[in-house]
């Protein structure tokens, strides 16, 4: 029996769970697959930020984004998919979720596998665009960088314990600070909660040979968010995503490990706010104020809280 993590007992997480209900949304015709979502912020916003987790993550790993950005008028939806076993099936299911929620387009924050699938969804829906922008966190453009490509077709039959052991290598807590250690403990706890079919389907998507065609995403605003310290992605993978999207903005965090949305949530939320500000006053604004056609505030018009927030964080975050 695993220990309870400090983050899951924190006041912030307990407040999140008590104030924002977990919804189960069935979008497939046979009624067997239910998405799990946390939906926070103004429901009048029809182009929200949707957060997609990595293999080991559940929807609630983005609780710091859901809570932090909603207070600034941004609608945030943390979404956890049911088991889908191929990319087309996943993208079809996600499109049905977007339709069910009556969303015009969506901004997507995708972490690791979530970031890869976000790119594929944008690519596959390019003829009828549903993606307004992408924020790609510690992600990749080609699954060939991972082990198990040859055995991905067998994941469906492996026991849950074996699948979890395959992922535990990403959870080393040597030489990390307290916030990173807490984020790792929380993610291990989330990993333990996943079923065999959830893990096997995600690993299948992650390791089945597949790649993004970035030329199909050249008209989509993209921010690439990554960390400078040690993470599961190699420098080669990181450089490849930079080359794939030369037009993308870069959001660098000095540290944060594999799960910066938990360990460095202030910096991540700041980058998300900066990314979303470019859509203020447009038809794909993610916040309530922008929905009412208020122009993006100038440096002299920003409310005192925003100025204070940006000034407080800028010395910790490199923006390019």
NUKOL-202768 format. One record per residue (C-alpha): residue in one letter; x, y, z. Coordinates in steps of 0.5 Angstrom, whole numbers, plus 2048, in hexadecimal, padded with zeros to 3 digits. Example, Ala and Ser with C-alpha at 12.3 -4.5 7.8 and 13.67 -1.06 7.14 Angstrom:
A8197F7810 S81B7FE80E 
// end
This chain:
X800800800 X8038077FE X80480C803 X7FF813802 X8038187FF X80481F802 X8018237FC X7FA81F7FC X7FA821803 X7FB828802 X7F682D803 X7F68307FC X7F58297F9 X7EF8277FE X7EC82E7FD X7ED82C7F5 X7E98257F6 X7E48297FB X7E282E7F6 X7E382B7EF X7DF8257EE X7E281F7EA X7DD81E7E4 X7DD8187E0 X7DB8197D9 X7D98137D4 X7DA8157CD X7DA80F7C9 X7D480B7C6 X7D58057CA X7D58097D1 X7DB8057D3 X7E080A7D3 X7E08107D8 X7E48167D8 X7E68197DF X7E68217DF X7E78267E4 X7E482D7E1 X7E58337E4 X7E483B7E2 X7DF83E7DF X7DB8397DB X7D983F7D6 X7E083E7D3 X7DF8397CD X7E78397CB X7EA8377D2 X7F18347D4 X7F182C7D4 X7F68297D8 X7F88227D5 X7FC81D7DA X8038197D9 X8028117D9 X8028117E1 X7FE8177E2 X7F68187E4 X7F281E7E3 X7F48217EA X7FB8217E9 X7F98287E6 X7F682B7EC X7FB8307ED X7F98337E6 X7F28327E6 X7F28367ED X7F783B7EB X7F483D7E4 X7ED83D7E6 X7EE8427EB X7F08477E5 X7EA8467E1 X7ED8407DD X7E983A7DC X7ED8347DD X7EB82C7DB X7EF8277DE X7EE8207DA X7EF8197DB X7EE8147D5 X7EB80D7D6 X7EF8087D2 X7F08097CB X7F48047C7 X7F68087C1 X7F780F7BF X7F18107BB X7ED80D7C0 X7EF8127C5 X7EF8187C1 X7E88167BF X7E68157C6 X7E981C7C8 X7E58207C2 X7DF81D7C5 X7E081F7CC X7E28267C9 X7DB8267C5 X7D78237CB X7DA8297D0 X7D882E7CA X7DF8317C9 X7E08357C3 X7E88347C3 X7ED8327C9 X7F48347CB X7F782E7CD X7FD82D7D3 X8008267D1 X8058237D6 X80981D7D3 X8048187CF X7FF81D7D0 X8038227CC X80481D7C7 X7FD81C7C6 X7FB8237C6 X8008247C0 X7FD81E7BD X7F68207BE X7F78277BB X7FA8247B5 X7F481F7B4 X7EF8257B5 X7F382A7B0 X7EE82A7AB X7E882C7B0 X7ED82F7B5 X7EB82E7BD X7F28307C0 X7F38377C1 X7FA8367C4 X7FE8327C7 X8038327CD X80882C7CD X80B82A7D4 X8118257D4 X80E8217CE X81081E7C7 X80E81E7C0 X8108167BE X80F8107C3 X81580D7C0 X8198107C5 X81680B7CA X8188047CC X8137FE7CB X8118007C4 X8117F97C2 X80D7F77C7 X8087FC7C8 X8037F77C5 X8037F37CB X8027F87D0 X7FA7F67D1 X7FC7EF7D4 X8017F17D9 X8007F27E0 X7FF7F97E3 X8057F87E8 X8097F67E2 X8077FD7DE X8088017E5 X80F7FE7E5 X8108017DE X80E8087E0 X8128087E7 X81880A7E4 X8168117E3 X8148127EA X81B8127ED X81C8177F3 X8238187F3 X82681F7F4 X8208237F3 X81D8287F8 X8178277FC X81182A7F7 X8148257F2 X81481F7F7 X80D8217F9 X80B8217F1 X80E81A7F0 X80B8177F6 X80481A7F4 X8058177ED X8078107F0 X8008107F4 X7FD8127ED X80080C7E9 X7FE8077EF X7F78097EE X7F78087E6 X7F48017E4 X7F77FC7DF X7F37FE7D9 X7F58067DA X7FC8047DB X7FD7FF7D5 X7F98047D0 X7FD80A7D2 X8038067D1 X8018037CB X80080A7C8 X80680D7CB X80B8077C8 X8078057C1 X80B8087BB X80880F7BA X80A8167B8 X80881D7B8 X8088217B1 X80A8287B4 X80982B7AD X80182A7AE X80282E7B5 X8058347B2 X7FF8397B2 X7FE8377BA X80183B7BF X8058377C3 X8098387CA X80E8337CC X80F8327D3 X81582E7D6 X81A82E7DC X82282F7DC X8238297E1 X8238227E0 X81C81F7DE X81A8197DA X81B81C7D3 X82281C7D0 X8258227CD X82481F7C6 X81D81E7C7 X81C8267CA X8208287C4 X81C8247BF X8168287C1 X81982F7C1 X81B82D7BA X81482B7B8 X8118317BA X8168377B9 X81083C7B9 X80E83A7C0 X80F83E7C7 X81483B7CC X81283B7D3 X8188387D7 X8188367DF X81F8367E2 X81C8307E6 X81682B7E7 X8188247E5 X8138207E1 X80D8237E4 X80E82B7E5 X80682C7E5 X80682A7EC X80D82B7EE X80E8327EB X8068347EA X80783C7EB X80C83C7E5 X8088377E1 X80283B7E2 X8058427E0 X80883F7DA X80183C7D8 X7FE8437DA X8038477D5 X8018417D0 X7FA8437D0 X7FA84A7D1 X7FC84A7C9 X7F48487C8 X7F184E7CC X7EC8517C9 X7EB84C7C3 X7E68477C2 X7EA8417C5 X7EC8457CC X7EC8407D2 X7EA8457D7 X7E48487D9 X7E784F7D9 X7E984E7D1 X7E284B7D0 X7DF8527D1 X7E48557CC X7E88597D1 X7EF85A7CD X7F58577D0 X7F785C7D6 X7FE8607D4 X8038607D9 X8008677DC X7F98647DC X7FB85D7E0 X7F785C7E6 X7FC85D7EC X7FB8557EE X7FE8537E7 X8048587E7 X8068567EE X80584E7EB X80984F7E5 X80E8547E9 X80F84E7EE X8108497E9 X81484C7E4 X81B84B7E7 X81A8437E8 X8178427E1 X81B8437DA X8168457D5 X8188457CD 
// end
